[in-house]
């Protein structure tokens, strides 16, 4: 057998094997999606009453320079440690909000309680005011 025919035979066998493998091999692609929720669930009490994100805190009639105080308790009902942070991104201009237990790390089933204090600006004018209190629960990496 000459070299040219030998090469052609080897190439033909390689192609044939490729076709056989290709004919036997099939590829299946299954799309997937998953979300790992890093938030740790919390429950809240405001002045001893259950408080959820659908509840509105009604402070009633307030005046410039008023200091509004309520006791806010947060409980970690998850199964990992969490850092609890409170803030308000849309508090009226020159008002302040603090929580005595802000940025506390809570173990599973632990709770923390502290004064939630809102100070009304001295120059606050007459009108209706609305704002959100945001509490963020972030899993603590161990």
N, C-alpha and C positions, 0 to 999 in steps of 0.2 A: 504494500500500500504506500502510495507516495505521500509526502508531507502535506501537500495541499488537500488531498482527500481525507487524510487523518484529521487535520484541523477542522475541516468542514463537518466530519462525523462527530467530533467532540462538541463543536458549536451546536450542531443539530440536537445532540443528546441533551446539552445544557438548556437549550430553548424548550425542548420537549418536557424536561423535568420542571422547568419554570412554569409551563402551561399546566402540567399535572398538579403542581403545588398550588398554583393560582386557582385551579378548578376545585381543589379540595378545601382551600382556606377561604373562609368568609369572615368579614369583619362586621361586628355589630357595635354601634355607638349609642349609648344610652345617656341622654342628658340627665344631669343631677343638679339638685339645689338643696342646700341646707343652711340654716341660720343657727349660730350658737349665740344664745342670749346671754350677754355678759352682765346684764342688770340683775341685781339681787333684790328680791321683793321685800318691801317694807310695809308696815302698817303704821298708822298715825293716830294719836289722840291730841285734841286741842282743848285745853282746859278740862280734860277728863272725858271728853266726848269723841266718839269715832269720827275721823275726818278722812274723806277720800278726795280724789282729784275732781270729782263731780260736784263737790260741796263748795259753796261760796261763803267766805267769812264776812259777815256783816259787822262792820265796826260802828255803825250808827252815825250820829252827828258828831263831827270832830271839828276842832278849831286849830288855827295856826299855832305852831309850837307844841301841840299835844304830843304826849308820849303814850303810845298804845302798847299794852303788854298782855301777852297770853302765854300759857305754858304749852309748849309743843313737845310731845314725846314721840320718838321713832323707835320701832321694834324691827329687828332683822328677822324675817320669817323664812329666810333662805337657808342654805346649808354651807355657805362659805362666808369668810370675813368680808365686810364691806366698809367703804369710806362714805359717810353721809355728809353731803354738802348742800347748803341752802343758799339761794341767791334770788334776786329779782332783776330781770333785764328791763322791765318797763315800769319801774317805780317812778312816780311823778318827780319832776325836777327838784333837786335839793332835799328830797326826803331821804331817810336812811332806814335800812333794815338790818338787824343783827339777830343771830340766834346763839345763845350761850353755848350750845353744844355743837356748833358748826364744825365740820371737818373731823368728826369723831369716827374712829374705827370701831365697828360693832361686830362681835362674834355672832355666830348663829344663835338665834333665840334671845339674844341680849337686847336691852333697850337703853335709851338715853333720853333724858328729859332736861329741858332748859327754857329760859325765858325767850320768847320771840318778841322783839322790841321794834316798833316802827315809830320813827320820829318824824312828825309832820313839819314841813318847812315853815319858818316864821313868816314868810311872805306868801304862803298859800292863799289863793283867792277863793271866793265862793264858787261852788260848783260840785258836780259829782265826780268822784275819782275812782278809777278801777286799775288794778294791777294784778299780776300773777306772782305767786310764790312758787319757785321751782326748787324741788328737792331732787338731787341726783345721787343715785346709789351706784358706786363703782366697786367692782370686785377687787379685793386686795390680793395681789399676787404673793404666793408664799414660796 
